[in-house]
């Protein structure tokens, strides 16, 4: 029997976390030939040159049997974490779009707006996203499928239960509660809290810092973003800065008690895990793309305001972490309400639902 050829068009290393449980399903299925493309990495050198970058992890993945390719044509399915630069290059393949990061940034809708004449099978995490895409009017020829969030399947399958081992790996104390700081690169609070977050956590908490991938690369954000924390972490034994090649934040969110960010998709993910996070408020009225369109679809000062702790100044972090660790009953109820609307499933089977839907769509295209 001829095998189905599928290409995971990952693009950037950090996108891979969204696909890992799904990749495993396909690699285990003998009906498929599975290939990968991780070809958009660029790192800025000397302040002006954006040079092609090959993450060291690729060598490790190739040793595990991953097949990387620059080919675009000849595949039956393209599984992408973003819309494609030139979809025509991929021929008649079924184009599947699993957004690499949920959240409140408008980039998903902006990308769909640029591809109104291209059909994507868009897989989303909850009814909230279905409603927002419909409200945006940017679906074009594409179709939305509600499957859940594959990125978190391993958590709900119980694969990340060994919190103690993970924390000890980085020299942290398993007896202490853990804060994970996961700022995005733009808009970001990492400059505002660069000292305060260490001081607010040093007595009672472990602190794990997981920067956005772009914060390391210098192209979309300055190298200063990672340099700030590289300088400070050695002064605080209770903290660790995860290196760039530690691309998957999910095991760390599973181990953490509190997460802080401002507009990262990790805020969504932490809500899905049934935990309470801290949102650092930013002046959202000023946050615009270069064309004047809003950077965020919701004001982050209002986002999840009934269940997550909002803070607007560095000196308030300690109090915010304490409240997130000990939320009120009203916050817990509000979190459940938000979780039920924003996520579907949360049962460890989102990847399986996605794969089955793709198989239905392939069958339909063959019959057609």
Secondary structure, DSSP 4 states (H G I P E B T S, - for coil): -PPEEEEEE--SGGGGGGTHHHHHHHHT-TTEEEEEE----EEEETTTEEEE---THHHHHHHTT--B----SS-SEEEESS--S-GGGGTT-EEEEE-S--SSBSHHHHHHHTTTTS--EEEESSHHHHHHHHHHT--TT-EEEE---GGGHHHHTTTT--HHHHHHHTT--TTSEEEEE---SSS--TTTTTTHHHHHHTTTEEEEE---THHHHSSSS-THHHHHHHHHHTT-TTEEE--TT----HHHHHH-SEEEESS-THHHHHHHTT---EEE---GGG-B-TTS-BSBSS-TTTTTTTTSEEE-SGGGHHHHHHHHHT--HHHHHHHHHHHHHH-S--SS-HHHHHHHHHHHHHHHHHH-
